[in-house]
Structures are given as C-alpha cells and as structure tokens.
Amino acid sequence: MIDQMVGWVSPRLGVRFDLTEEELQIYRPDGDRFLTFLELDQQRQQERQRAEQAETELEALRPLLQERGINPDQL
C-alpha cells in the first residue's frame, strides 16, 4: 500500500503520480503527462479534420496539375 500518493514514482514503471485539487495526474517517465480519454479523443478528432482538409486541398489541386500535364497519381 502507498501511504502518500502525491509525487510518488513507480519504481517498476517510472511513472509519477500527482494529486491536484481536481484530479489525479499521471506522468510518463520522460516527464510528459498522460492524456485523459477526453484529451485523446479531441486530439484524434483534430487529426481527422486535418487529414480531411488536406485531402480536400489535394483534390482542388488535382485539376491544376492535370492542366499542366502532370499526372498527380504518378508523383
């Protein structure tokens, strides 16, 4: 049993546990905080939106490349 969780570092995993007023924060061995499920979901949605925007931009450029005799599928 762990008496004091605040600032405790797991000797096996190397992760650190910090308890704030609102929640338990868990940090990776490199010092970066583990993201919550909500933060991971938001990050995933942002990445999907960026990918969709890039695909839309690519489709908009396709006719311009073809006008110049460039086949975008062969790039």
VOFIMAR-144443 format. One line per field, with one value per residue (C-alpha): x, y, z; residue number from 0; residue in one letter. Coordinates in steps of 0.02 Angstrom, whole numbers, plus 32768, in hexadecimal, padded with zeros to 4 digits. Example, Ala and Ser with C-alpha at 12.3 -4.5 7.8 and 13.67 -1.06 7.14 Angstrom:
2
X	c(8267|82AC) .
Y	c(7F1F|7FCB) .
Z	c(8186|8165) .
i	c(0|1) .
aa	c(A|S) .
END
This chain:
75
X	c(8000|803D|8029|804A|8016|8048|80EE|8102|8166|814A|81F3|81BE|8164|81BB|8116|80F2|804C|8015|7F70|7F2B|7E8D|7E28|7E78|7F05|7F8C|7FFE|80A4|810B|81C1|81F6|8190|8100|8052|7FE5|7F4E|7E9E|7E24|7DCC|7E70|7E9E|7DF3|7E04|7EB2|7E71|7DE3|7E5D|7ECF|7E3B|7E05|7EB5|7EBD|7E14|7E4B|7EEC|7E89|7E14|7EA8|7EF7|7E58|7E50|7F02|7EEA|7E9B|7F23|7FAA|7F4F|7F41|7FFE|8010|803E|7FEC|7FD9|7FC6|8078|80CA) .
Y	c(8000|80B0|8128|81CA|81CA|827E|827F|81C3|8172|80BC|8066|7FE6|8056|80FB|8159|81E5|8204|82B3|82DB|8389|83D3|8394|82F2|8276|82A2|8217|823F|81D1|81AA|8236|82B4|82CA|82B9|8229|826E|824D|81ED|8292|82E4|824C|8252|830D|82F0|8263|82D1|835F|82E8|82A5|8357|8382|82E7|830F|83C1|8385|830C|8399|8409|837C|8361|841C|841A|837E|83DC|8461|83DD|8383|8428|8433|8381|8338|8297|82AA|81EE|81D5|824D) .
Z	c(8000|7FD6|8068|8009|7F52|7F2A|7ECF|7EDD|7E4F|7E24|7E2E|7DAB|7D2E|7D4F|7D4B|7DC7|7E1C|7E51|7EA2|7E7E|7EC7|7E33|7DF9|7DFB|7D7C|7D3D|7CEA|7C77|7C9E|7C25|7C8A|7C10|7C59|7C21|7BC5|7C02|7B95|7B6E|7B38|7ACD|7A79|7A55|7A0E|79A0|795E|7937|78D8|7875|7848|7810|77A4|7756|7733|76E2|7675|7641|7614|75B1|754E|7529|74E6|747C|73E7|73EA|73DF|7353|72F2|72F7|72B9|7361|7399|7457|746C|742D|74A7) .
i	c(0|1|2|3|4|5|6|7|8|9|10|11|12|13|14|15|16|17|18|19|20|21|22|23|24|25|26|27|28|29|30|31|32|33|34|35|36|37|38|39|40|41|42|43|44|45|46|47|48|49|50|51|52|53|54|55|56|57|58|59|60|61|62|63|64|65|66|67|68|69|70|71|72|73|74) .
aa	c(M|I|D|Q|M|V|G|W|V|S|P|R|L|G|V|R|F|D|L|T|E|E|E|L|Q|I|Y|R|P|D|G|D|R|F|L|T|F|L|E|L|D|Q|Q|R|Q|Q|E|R|Q|R|A|E|Q|A|E|T|E|L|E|A|L|R|P|L|L|Q|E|R|G|I|N|P|D|Q|L) .
END
